[in-house]
Amino acid sequence: MGTLLKIFVGFWVIWIIWYITGGPLRDDKTKPFVRFNETGQIETVGR
């Protein structure tokens, strides 16, 4: 059971990092609501 929990947590950690950093499958139309600003801090973006 512990192994499944580690896989589950690992998946979500990788997914969140991928979402914040941009991921290879996104373009300008599908940018996230969270991004890095010019100073390197995370900011939220509304559409």
Jmol script that loads the backbone (N, CA, C; Angstrom):
load data "model"
ATOM      1  N   MET A   1       0.826  -1.201   0.000  1.00  0.00           N
ATOM      2  CA  MET A   1       0.000   0.000   0.000  1.00  0.00           C
ATOM      3  C   MET A   1       0.864   1.256   0.000  1.00  0.00           C
ATOM      4  N   GLY A   2       1.977   1.231   0.675  1.00  0.00           N
ATOM      5  CA  GLY A   2       2.859   2.385   0.712  1.00  0.00           C
ATOM      6  C   GLY A   2       3.428   2.724  -0.650  1.00  0.00           C
ATOM      7  N   THR A   3       3.668   1.708  -1.464  1.00  0.00           N
ATOM      8  CA  THR A   3       4.212   1.930  -2.802  1.00  0.00           C
ATOM      9  C   THR A   3       3.212   2.678  -3.680  1.00  0.00           C
ATOM     10  N   LEU A   4       1.944   2.304  -3.587  1.00  0.00           N
ATOM     11  CA  LEU A   4       0.916   2.991  -4.372  1.00  0.00           C
ATOM     12  C   LEU A   4       0.796   4.452  -3.947  1.00  0.00           C
ATOM     13  N   LEU A   5       0.909   4.718  -2.663  1.00  0.00           N
ATOM     14  CA  LEU A   5       0.837   6.087  -2.179  1.00  0.00           C
ATOM     15  C   LEU A   5       2.016   6.903  -2.698  1.00  0.00           C
ATOM     16  N   LYS A   6       3.207   6.335  -2.728  1.00  0.00           N
ATOM     17  CA  LYS A   6       4.387   7.026  -3.246  1.00  0.00           C
ATOM     18  C   LYS A   6       4.228   7.331  -4.734  1.00  0.00           C
ATOM     19  N   ILE A   7       3.685   6.405  -5.494  1.00  0.00           N
ATOM     20  CA  ILE A   7       3.450   6.622  -6.925  1.00  0.00           C
ATOM     21  C   ILE A   7       2.430   7.738  -7.124  1.00  0.00           C
ATOM     22  N   PHE A   8       1.364   7.710  -6.342  1.00  0.00           N
ATOM     23  CA  PHE A   8       0.313   8.727  -6.434  1.00  0.00           C
ATOM     24  C   PHE A   8       0.870  10.111  -6.103  1.00  0.00           C
ATOM     25  N   VAL A   9       1.598  10.234  -5.020  1.00  0.00           N
ATOM     26  CA  VAL A   9       2.168  11.515  -4.615  1.00  0.00           C
ATOM     27  C   VAL A   9       3.206  11.970  -5.637  1.00  0.00           C
ATOM     28  N   GLY A  10       4.040  11.063  -6.111  1.00  0.00           N
ATOM     29  CA  GLY A  10       5.049  11.409  -7.115  1.00  0.00           C
ATOM     30  C   GLY A  10       4.419  11.942  -8.392  1.00  0.00           C
ATOM     31  N   PHE A  11       3.340  11.326  -8.831  1.00  0.00           N
ATOM     32  CA  PHE A  11       2.641  11.787 -10.027  1.00  0.00           C
ATOM     33  C   PHE A  11       2.170  13.221  -9.860  1.00  0.00           C
ATOM     34  N   TRP A  12       1.529  13.524  -8.726  1.00  0.00           N
ATOM     35  CA  TRP A  12       0.992  14.866  -8.529  1.00  0.00           C
ATOM     36  C   TRP A  12       2.089  15.900  -8.340  1.00  0.00           C
ATOM     37  N   VAL A  13       3.193  15.540  -7.729  1.00  0.00           N
ATOM     38  CA  VAL A  13       4.310  16.482  -7.600  1.00  0.00           C
ATOM     39  C   VAL A  13       4.854  16.838  -8.980  1.00  0.00           C
ATOM     40  N   ILE A  14       5.051  15.836  -9.820  1.00  0.00           N
ATOM     41  CA  ILE A  14       5.541  16.084 -11.182  1.00  0.00           C
ATOM     42  C   ILE A  14       4.525  16.906 -11.971  1.00  0.00           C
ATOM     43  N   TRP A  15       3.247  16.602 -11.829  1.00  0.00           N
ATOM     44  CA  TRP A  15       2.211  17.328 -12.568  1.00  0.00           C
ATOM     45  C   TRP A  15       2.170  18.796 -12.160  1.00  0.00           C
ATOM     46  N   ILE A  16       2.259  19.092 -10.869  1.00  0.00           N
ATOM     47  CA  ILE A  16       2.223  20.478 -10.396  1.00  0.00           C
ATOM     48  C   ILE A  16       3.438  21.243 -10.896  1.00  0.00           C
ATOM     49  N   ILE A  17       4.616  20.631 -10.830  1.00  0.00           N
ATOM     50  CA  ILE A  17       5.822  21.289 -11.345  1.00  0.00           C
ATOM     51  C   ILE A  17       5.681  21.554 -12.840  1.00  0.00           C
ATOM     52  N   TRP A  18       5.159  20.571 -13.575  1.00  0.00           N
ATOM     53  CA  TRP A  18       4.963  20.728 -15.016  1.00  0.00           C
ATOM     54  C   TRP A  18       3.971  21.855 -15.299  1.00  0.00           C
ATOM     55  N   TYR A  19       2.909  21.937 -14.512  1.00  0.00           N
ATOM     56  CA  TYR A  19       1.890  22.968 -14.712  1.00  0.00           C
ATOM     57  C   TYR A  19       2.460  24.361 -14.468  1.00  0.00           C
ATOM     58  N   ILE A  20       3.215  24.515 -13.390  1.00  0.00           N
ATOM     59  CA  ILE A  20       3.763  25.825 -13.043  1.00  0.00           C
ATOM     60  C   ILE A  20       4.828  26.271 -14.036  1.00  0.00           C
ATOM     61  N   THR A  21       5.669  25.347 -14.482  1.00  0.00           N
ATOM     62  CA  THR A  21       6.772  25.728 -15.359  1.00  0.00           C
ATOM     63  C   THR A  21       6.375  25.830 -16.823  1.00  0.00           C
ATOM     64  N   GLY A  22       5.197  25.412 -17.194  1.00  0.00           N
ATOM     65  CA  GLY A  22       4.746  25.619 -18.562  1.00  0.00           C
ATOM     66  C   GLY A  22       4.450  24.349 -19.325  1.00  0.00           C
ATOM     67  N   GLY A  23       5.221  23.324 -19.128  1.00  0.00           N
ATOM     68  CA  GLY A  23       4.971  22.079 -19.832  1.00  0.00           C
ATOM     69  C   GLY A  23       5.129  22.217 -21.331  1.00  0.00           C
ATOM     70  N   PRO A  24       5.498  21.164 -22.023  1.00  0.00           N
ATOM     71  CA  PRO A  24       5.752  21.246 -23.456  1.00  0.00           C
ATOM     72  C   PRO A  24       4.499  21.293 -24.322  1.00  0.00           C
ATOM     73  N   LEU A  25       3.332  21.014 -23.770  1.00  0.00           N
ATOM     74  CA  LEU A  25       2.125  20.905 -24.594  1.00  0.00           C
ATOM     75  C   LEU A  25       1.269  22.166 -24.580  1.00  0.00           C
ATOM     76  N   ARG A  26       1.696  23.205 -23.873  1.00  0.00           N
ATOM     77  CA  ARG A  26       0.878  24.408 -23.777  1.00  0.00           C
ATOM     78  C   ARG A  26       1.347  25.472 -24.746  1.00  0.00           C
ATOM     79  N   ASP A  27       0.412  26.294 -25.187  1.00  0.00           N
ATOM     80  CA  ASP A  27       0.721  27.442 -26.023  1.00  0.00           C
ATOM     81  C   ASP A  27       0.090  28.684 -25.394  1.00  0.00           C
ATOM     82  N   ASP A  28       0.048  29.797 -26.103  1.00  0.00           N
ATOM     83  CA  ASP A  28      -0.463  31.035 -25.531  1.00  0.00           C
ATOM     84  C   ASP A  28      -1.939  30.950 -25.139  1.00  0.00           C
ATOM     85  N   LYS A  29      -2.712  30.142 -25.845  1.00  0.00           N
ATOM     86  CA  LYS A  29      -4.140  30.040 -25.547  1.00  0.00           C
ATOM     87  C   LYS A  29      -4.413  29.211 -24.298  1.00  0.00           C
ATOM     88  N   THR A  30      -3.484  28.380 -23.906  1.00  0.00           N
ATOM     89  CA  THR A  30      -3.722  27.489 -22.776  1.00  0.00           C
ATOM     90  C   THR A  30      -2.762  27.745 -21.627  1.00  0.00           C
ATOM     91  N   LYS A  31      -2.264  28.987 -21.506  1.00  0.00           N
ATOM     92  CA  LYS A  31      -1.356  29.300 -20.399  1.00  0.00           C
ATOM     93  C   LYS A  31      -2.092  29.160 -19.076  1.00  0.00           C
ATOM     94  N   PRO A  32      -1.366  28.808 -18.046  1.00  0.00           N
ATOM     95  CA  PRO A  32      -2.026  28.608 -16.750  1.00  0.00           C
ATOM     96  C   PRO A  32      -2.355  29.931 -16.080  1.00  0.00           C
ATOM     97  N   PHE A  33      -3.076  29.845 -15.002  1.00  0.00           N
ATOM     98  CA  PHE A  33      -3.379  31.017 -14.213  1.00  0.00           C
ATOM     99  C   PHE A  33      -2.245  31.336 -13.250  1.00  0.00           C
ATOM    100  N   VAL A  34      -1.240  30.483 -13.202  1.00  0.00           N
ATOM    101  CA  VAL A  34      -0.078  30.676 -12.339  1.00  0.00           C
ATOM    102  C   VAL A  34       1.155  30.708 -13.220  1.00  0.00           C
ATOM    103  N   ARG A  35       2.022  31.706 -13.009  1.00  0.00           N
ATOM    104  CA  ARG A  35       3.236  31.797 -13.811  1.00  0.00           C
ATOM    105  C   ARG A  35       4.310  32.548 -13.027  1.00  0.00           C
ATOM    106  N   PHE A  36       5.509  32.566 -13.570  1.00  0.00           N
ATOM    107  CA  PHE A  36       6.607  33.309 -12.974  1.00  0.00           C
ATOM    108  C   PHE A  36       6.639  34.707 -13.580  1.00  0.00           C
ATOM    109  N   ASN A  37       6.814  35.742 -12.749  1.00  0.00           N
ATOM    110  CA  ASN A  37       6.932  37.096 -13.269  1.00  0.00           C
ATOM    111  C   ASN A  37       8.390  37.407 -13.585  1.00  0.00           C
ATOM    112  N   GLU A  38       8.685  38.663 -13.896  1.00  0.00           N
ATOM    113  CA  GLU A  38      10.030  39.047 -14.331  1.00  0.00           C
ATOM    114  C   GLU A  38      11.083  38.846 -13.244  1.00  0.00           C
ATOM    115  N   THR A  39      10.683  38.925 -11.991  1.00  0.00           N
ATOM    116  CA  THR A  39      11.636  38.764 -10.886  1.00  0.00           C
ATOM    117  C   THR A  39      11.773  37.331 -10.432  1.00  0.00           C
ATOM    118  N   GLY A  40      11.050  36.414 -11.065  1.00  0.00           N
ATOM    119  CA  GLY A  40      11.154  35.003 -10.728  1.00  0.00           C
ATOM    120  C   GLY A  40      10.179  34.541  -9.665  1.00  0.00           C
ATOM    121  N   GLN A  41       9.291  35.430  -9.215  1.00  0.00           N
ATOM    122  CA  GLN A  41       8.306  35.047  -8.223  1.00  0.00           C
ATOM    123  C   GLN A  41       7.057  34.516  -8.912  1.00  0.00           C
ATOM    124  N   ILE A  42       6.338  33.648  -8.217  1.00  0.00           N
ATOM    125  CA  ILE A  42       5.110  33.076  -8.769  1.00  0.00           C
ATOM    126  C   ILE A  42       3.985  34.080  -8.582  1.00  0.00           C
ATOM    127  N   GLU A  43       3.208  34.296  -9.646  1.00  0.00           N
ATOM    128  CA  GLU A  43       2.058  35.186  -9.568  1.00  0.00           C
ATOM    129  C   GLU A  43       0.866  34.510 -10.212  1.00  0.00           C
ATOM    130  N   THR A  44      -0.331  34.941  -9.823  1.00  0.00           N
ATOM    131  CA  THR A  44      -1.547  34.409 -10.430  1.00  0.00           C
ATOM    132  C   THR A  44      -1.997  35.346 -11.532  1.00  0.00           C
ATOM    133  N   VAL A  45      -2.571  34.784 -12.561  1.00  0.00           N
ATOM    134  CA  VAL A  45      -2.969  35.548 -13.741  1.00  0.00           C
ATOM    135  C   VAL A  45      -4.437  35.249 -14.026  1.00  0.00           C
ATOM    136  N   GLY A  46      -5.224  36.278 -14.180  1.00  0.00           N
ATOM    137  CA  GLY A  46      -6.624  36.113 -14.568  1.00  0.00           C
ATOM    138  C   GLY A  46      -6.769  36.317 -16.064  1.00  0.00           C
ATOM    139  N   ARG A  47      -7.799  35.758 -16.618  1.00  0.00           N
ATOM    140  CA  ARG A  47      -8.017  35.911 -18.061  1.00  0.00           C
ATOM    141  C   ARG A  47      -8.948  37.044 -18.337  1.00  0.00           C
TER     142      ARG A  47
END
end "model"
wireframe off; spacefill off
backbone 0.3
color backbone group
